[in-house]
Amino acid sequence: MGADVVPTPVAHDEVLRSLERETAALLSRVLGEFLDLDLDREPVVENVTGGDLLTYLSREADRMADELLIAAGSPLPPYDSDRRWDLERGGLRPGAVLIEDFVESSERLRDAIADVQNWSALDAVIRGIPGRRLVQVIVHHADFRRPWSALATEDAAIAVTVLPSVLPEELAGISLVSLPGQPPVLVQTGKGMRAIEGDPRALLAWASGRTGNDDPIDASLPDPGKRIWF
């Protein structure tokens, strides 16, 4: 790798398509396995249950949809107290209700994204919503026991490209370079930066702190810590 590492830009449309695929994949997994998942009692990451995660993903989708509507000057829908569950109480709902909430919130975010006429007119934070949501969905899908090997390389590479904007503090001074099929390694670059090169799925596992016995990480890589919520 050369002395100066410049991440390859990713087209906004590619992020949107990846987000659609990964949201559908998470929904399919939860629908297919929620009877086998203890959504309200057994933690899936630290002390967080599957019900907590689904509630969080639903409320985050609502929040992002509201941000897009406000940025576009569109009116917000009436407040619906039956859906605006907080995390502490919402995670205790029945599995079917949790899934219905996730579906409705995800569709609401999808519609808000589709209604944006000119992304370039929005500020950087609002333009970054699809990428932030993509990383969020992918990482929390891993919390629902999806192996990193099951994540498509294309979607993983897109998520890695936007990851520095999602984890600016954890990845300060570090550039990520996707090299499919290669184990992650640390490389010094020419301007005091460090680059971590490797398979994008392994990079996501490392950056999110969600590595297992099948995801060995070289000890020379810095420790970004384990962030629970994305």
Secondary structure, DSSP 8 states (H G I E B T S, - for coil): --SS-------HHHHHHHHHHHHHHHHHHHHHHTTTS-SSSSEEETTEEHHHHHHHHHHHHHHHHHHHHHHTT-------TTT---HHHHTTS-HHHHHHHHHHHHHHHHHHHHT-S-GGGS-HHHHTHHHHHHHHHHHHHHHTT--GGGS-HHHHHHHHHHHHHHSTTTTTTEEEEE-TT---EEEE-TTS-EEEEE-HHHHHHHHHT---TTS---TTS---------
